[in-house]
């Protein structure tokens, strides 16, 4: 009997970089990454694809690298979507149980979910997620799975997420143009949450702040259900641009300097230590201190957190965020960001890194990679996998390793 293993391919289509991974799932909670690929992006603006050709080529490049490392073709892709075109709303649906007095069937659950999603959706928008928060059987609430229970009336509370039909269509076009099949789309913030928060945090209440390059996503989760999702139309790239303008240095140099801006006096670094800043054109390089960098970075990062706090306040359960805030995404790696966030949110804040990842954990341990790891995890928990013979994957990977060792 063949040793079969579930395999998922995920691709994080970000503002500044596209990251692809191919994963084998050892069990329901642990992934082994067998392929990783990265390519510069630049074809997105505020989470929306504005350059089809550039994005298509970046997807092809990242996926090709991941397939080469994995030693085989990728299964259909699970991709993320985000941006300020995303909208969300809480809704409710109610039905009479088909067999009055009999057990609730899966068909009843499907009908009540359809009733809950029957909200006005403009023709230029598409529903991405209908996420159950709780079921109510007659007068009994707080039910996660009503199948098999007895009742006459079934009600559900859901969180509905919609996106621009144009943005969704363009993403499909880019994946198709790169020669791949798109299996599912997941909201970027939900993917990041899937990779970084524990079941305990999900139950007690937690806010996830995903600081991307162009957009910052917000999700509030409690009692194992998504209560609110939203976004802030600024992100890490805006911090970079502030540095580039304030220091009169190229954007690439500002990006590298961003992580030198220690925002805390207790960072262990001398904030007055001078750093070299390249000039633009014929302007010579010069020295600035980390304190100067922090003075430019901190206000923009504080603005991101303040706007995120406003999004959190829109959730109906902000008073029970017992687990505090998890900060993830590329913009979260600025030293001192968590301490600054704690002052803004007045809650405990921790850095969210991908958890339960084997194989290339050294490559995927960065908060910026939480989204792509979460995509694979979300698909593994909610969707049917592609299945391959583990022996075939191992043999292909072994052959590739031998070839590479001969070339080095």
C-alpha positions in Angstrom: 0.0 0.0 0.0 1.4 3.4 -1.0 2.4 5.9 1.7 0.2 8.7 0.7 0.5 12.3 2.0 -1.6 15.4 1.6 0.2 18.1 -0.4 -0.8 21.8 -0.7 0.6 24.7 -2.7 0.1 28.2 -1.4 1.1 31.5 -2.8 1.2 34.9 -1.0 0.7 37.6 -3.6 2.1 40.6 -1.7 2.7 44.2 -2.5 6.5 43.9 -2.6 7.1 40.2 -2.8 5.4 37.0 -4.0 6.2 33.9 -1.9 5.2 30.3 -2.9 5.5 27.2 -0.8 4.7 23.5 -1.3 3.9 21.6 1.9 3.4 18.0 3.0 1.2 17.6 6.0 2.5 15.2 8.6 -0.6 15.5 10.7 -3.6 17.8 11.0 -1.4 20.5 12.7 2.1 20.1 11.4 3.5 21.0 8.0 6.7 20.1 6.3 7.8 22.6 3.7 9.4 20.9 0.7 9.5 23.8 -1.7 9.9 27.6 -1.4 10.0 30.3 -4.1 10.2 34.0 -4.0 10.0 36.8 -6.6 9.8 40.6 -6.4 6.3 41.8 -7.0 5.5 45.5 -7.7 2.4 44.7 -9.7 0.0 45.6 -6.8 -1.3 48.9 -5.3 -3.1 48.9 -2.0 -3.7 45.2 -2.4 -5.2 45.3 -5.9 -3.4 44.0 -9.0 -2.6 46.9 -11.3 -0.1 45.2 -13.6 -1.3 41.8 -14.9 1.9 40.9 -16.8 4.3 41.8 -14.0 2.2 39.9 -11.4 1.8 36.9 -13.8 5.6 36.6 -14.3 6.3 37.0 -10.6 3.9 34.1 -9.8 5.5 32.0 -12.5 9.0 32.7 -11.1 8.1 32.0 -7.5 6.2 28.8 -8.3 9.0 27.6 -10.6 11.5 27.9 -7.7 9.2 26.1 -5.3 8.6 23.2 -7.8 12.3 22.9 -8.5 13.0 22.6 -4.8 10.1 20.2 -4.2 11.1 18.1 -7.2 7.7 17.9 -8.9 4.7 19.9 -10.2 2.6 21.8 -7.7 -1.1 20.9 -7.1 -3.8 23.6 -7.6 -2.9 26.8 -5.7 -4.4 28.4 -2.6 -3.9 32.1 -2.8 -4.5 35.1 -0.6 -6.4 38.3 -1.3 -6.5 41.5 0.7 -6.7 45.3 0.2 -9.0 48.1 1.1 -11.6 46.7 -1.3 -12.4 44.0 1.2 -15.7 44.5 3.2 -17.2 42.5 6.0 -20.5 42.3 7.8 -22.1 40.1 10.5 -25.4 38.5 9.5 -28.0 36.0 10.8 -30.2 33.4 9.2 -33.0 31.2 10.5 -35.0 28.2 9.2 -37.5 25.6 10.4 -35.8 22.2 10.7 -36.9 19.9 8.0 -38.0 17.1 10.3 -39.8 18.8 13.1 -38.7 17.1 16.4 -36.1 15.0 14.5 -32.3 15.4 14.4 -30.8 18.3 12.5 -29.2 17.1 9.3 -26.2 18.6 7.3 -28.8 19.8 4.8 -30.4 21.9 7.4 -27.0 23.5 8.2 -26.5 24.3 4.6 -29.9 25.8 4.3 -29.5 28.1 7.3 -26.1 29.2 6.0 -27.7 30.1 2.7 -30.3 32.1 4.5 -27.6 34.0 6.4 -25.7 34.9 3.3 -28.8 36.2 1.6 -27.8 39.8 2.0 -27.7 42.4 -0.7 -24.4 42.0 -2.6 -23.8 44.5 -5.4 -22.9 43.0 -8.8 -19.4 44.3 -8.7 -18.7 42.3 -5.5 -18.3 38.6 -4.7 -18.6 36.7 -1.4 -15.3 35.3 -0.3 -16.1 33.8 3.1 -19.3 32.9 5.1 -17.8 32.1 8.6 -20.2 30.7 11.2 -19.9 32.2 14.7 -22.5 30.2 16.5 -25.7 28.2 15.9 -28.8 28.5 18.0 -31.2 25.5 18.2 -34.5 26.8 19.5 -33.4 28.9 22.5 -30.0 27.2 23.0 -27.1 29.3 21.7 -23.3 28.9 21.6 -23.5 25.7 19.5 -20.6 25.0 17.1 -22.0 22.0 15.3 -25.8 21.4 15.5 -25.9 18.2 13.4 -27.6 15.4 15.3 -29.3 17.7 17.8 -33.1 17.9 18.2 -35.0 21.1 17.6 -37.6 22.8 15.5 -35.8 26.1 14.8 -32.2 26.5 13.6 -30.5 29.9 13.6 -26.9 30.9 12.8 -24.8 34.0 13.2 -22.1 34.4 10.5 -19.3 36.8 9.5 -19.5 37.5 5.7 -16.5 38.8 3.8 -16.8 40.2 0.3 -14.3 41.6 -2.2 -14.2 43.4 -5.5 -15.2 41.2 -8.4 -12.6 43.0 -10.5 -9.8 42.3 -8.1 -10.8 38.7 -7.7 -11.1 38.2 -11.5 -7.6 39.8 -12.1 -6.1 37.5 -9.5 -7.6 34.5 -11.3 -6.3 35.8 -14.6 -2.7 36.1 -13.3 -2.7 32.6 -11.8 -4.2 31.2 -15.1 -1.7 33.2 -17.1 1.2 31.8 -15.1 0.0 28.3 -16.1 -1.5 27.2 -12.7 -5.0 26.4 -11.4 -6.4 28.4 -8.5 -8.2 26.2 -6.0 -9.2 28.8 -3.3 -8.9 32.4 -2.2 -8.5 33.3 1.5 -8.4 36.7 3.1 -4.8 37.5 3.9 -5.4 38.4 7.5 -7.3 35.1 8.2 -4.3 33.3 6.6 -1.9 35.1 8.9 -4.0 34.3 11.9 -4.2 30.6 11.0 -0.4 30.4 11.1 0.3 32.4 14.2 -2.3 32.0 16.9 -3.0 29.1 19.1 -6.3 27.4 19.8 -6.2 28.8 23.3 -5.8 32.4 22.0 -8.6 31.8 19.5 -10.9 30.8 22.3 -10.0 33.5 24.8 -10.0 36.4 22.3 -7.3 37.9 20.2 -6.7 40.6 17.7 -4.4 39.9 14.7 -2.7 42.9 13.1 -1.1 41.9 9.8 1.2 44.8 8.7 1.7 44.2 5.0 3.6 46.4 2.6 0.7 48.3 1.2 -2.2 47.4 3.5 -2.6 46.4 7.2 -5.2 43.8 7.9 -7.1 43.4 11.1 -9.0 40.4 12.5 -10.8 40.0 15.8 -11.3 36.4 16.9 -12.9 35.1 20.1 -14.7 31.9 21.2 -13.2 30.2 18.2 -15.0 32.5 15.7 -14.1 35.5 13.6 -16.0 38.5 15.0 -14.6 41.3 12.8 -12.3 41.8 9.9 -11.1 45.1 8.4 -8.1 46.9 6.9 -6.1 50.1 7.1 -4.9 51.5 3.8 -1.3 52.0 4.9 1.5 49.6 5.7 5.2 49.0 5.8 5.9 50.5 2.4 4.6 53.8 3.7 7.2 53.6 6.5 9.9 53.0 3.9 8.7 55.9 1.8 8.8 58.2 4.9 12.5 57.2 5.4 13.4 57.7 1.8 11.9 61.2 1.7 13.1 62.2 5.2 16.7 61.0 4.6 16.8 61.7 0.9 18.0 58.2 0.1 16.8 55.6 -2.5 13.8 53.4 -1.5 15.9 50.2 -1.5 18.3 51.8 1.0 15.4 53.1 3.1 14.0 49.5 3.2 17.3 48.2 4.5 17.6 51.0 7.1 14.0 50.5 8.4 15.0 47.5 10.5 17.8 49.5 12.1 15.3 52.0 13.6 15.2 50.7 17.1 12.1 52.2 18.7 12.9 51.4 22.3 15.5 52.8 24.6 15.8 49.3 26.1 16.7 47.6 22.8 20.3 47.1 24.0 21.7 49.2 21.1 23.2 52.7 21.4 20.6 54.8 19.6 23.2 57.4 18.9 25.5 55.1 17.0 25.9 56.6 13.4 24.7 54.6 10.4 25.7 55.3 6.8 22.9 56.5 4.5 23.4 56.4 0.8 22.6 59.6 -1.1 20.5 60.1 -4.3 22.3 60.8 -7.5 25.5 62.7 -6.9 24.7 63.4 -3.2 27.4 61.7 -1.1 26.5 59.2 1.7 26.2 60.6 5.2 25.8 59.5 8.7 22.6 59.5 10.8 21.9 57.9 14.2 19.3 55.2 15.0 17.6 57.9 17.0 16.9 59.9 13.9 15.6 56.8 12.1 13.3 56.0 15.0 12.0 59.6 14.9 10.9 59.1 11.3 9.6 55.5 11.7 7.7 55.7 15.0 5.0 58.3 14.0 4.0 56.4 10.9 3.9 53.0 12.7 1.9 54.6 15.5 -0.6 55.9 13.0 -1.0 52.3 11.6 -1.6 51.0 15.1 -4.1 53.8 16.0 -6.1 53.2 12.8 -6.0 49.4 13.6 -7.3 50.1 17.1 -10.3 51.9 15.5 -11.0 48.8 13.4 -10.8 46.6 16.5 -13.3 48.8 18.2 -15.8 47.9 15.5 -15.9 44.3 16.7 -18.7 43.4 19.1 -16.4 41.6 21.5 -13.4 43.9 22.0 -13.9 43.8 25.8 -12.8 40.1 25.9 -9.5 40.2 24.1 -7.9 38.3 26.9 -5.0 37.1 24.7 -4.2 40.6 23.6 -2.8 41.4 20.1 -0.6 39.4 17.8 1.5 41.5 15.5 2.6 39.9 12.2 3.5 40.8 8.6 6.7 42.3 7.2 6.1 45.6 9.0 6.1 43.9 12.4 9.8 43.1 12.3 10.9 46.7 13.1 12.6 46.4 16.5 10.4 47.9 19.2 7.2 47.6 17.2 5.5 45.4 19.8 6.4 47.8 22.6 5.0 50.7 20.6 1.8 48.7 19.8 1.3 47.9 23.5 1.2 51.6 24.3 -1.4 52.2 21.6 -3.6 49.2 22.2 -3.1 49.1 26.0 -3.0 45.3 25.6 -0.3 42.7 25.7 1.3 42.4 22.2 3.5 39.6 20.9 5.2 39.0 17.6 3.4 36.4 15.4 5.7 33.9 13.7 4.5 30.8 11.8 4.2 27.8 14.1 4.4 24.0 13.6 6.5 24.3 10.4 9.2 21.8 9.6 11.6 21.4 6.7 12.4 25.0 5.9 11.4 26.6 9.2 14.6 28.7 9.1 13.4 30.3 5.9 9.7 30.6 7.0 10.2 31.8 10.6 9.7 35.4 9.7 6.4 37.2 10.5 6.4 38.3 6.9 5.9 34.6 5.9 2.9 34.0 8.2 0.5 34.6 5.4 1.8 32.0 3.0 2.1 29.4 5.8 -1.4 30.2 7.0 -2.8 29.7 3.5 -1.5 26.1 3.4 -2.8 25.5 7.0 -6.2 27.0 6.2 -6.5 24.8 3.1 -5.4 21.7 5.1 -8.1 22.3 7.8 -11.0 23.3 5.5 -10.4 21.9 2.0 -9.7 18.6 0.3 -6.0 18.1 -0.4 -4.1 16.8 -3.4 -2.6 13.5 -2.4 0.8 12.1 -3.6 3.0 9.1 -2.9 5.5 10.3 -0.2 8.0 7.9 -1.7 7.8 9.6 -5.1 8.3 13.0 -3.5 11.3 11.8 -1.5 12.9 10.2 -4.5 12.4 13.3 -6.7 13.8 15.5 -3.9 16.8 13.2 -3.5 17.6 13.3 -7.2 17.4 17.0 -7.2 19.7 17.2 -4.2 22.2 15.0 -6.0 22.1 17.1 -9.1 22.6 20.3 -7.1 25.5 18.8 -5.1 27.3 18.0 -8.3 26.9 21.6 -9.6 28.2 23.2 -6.4 
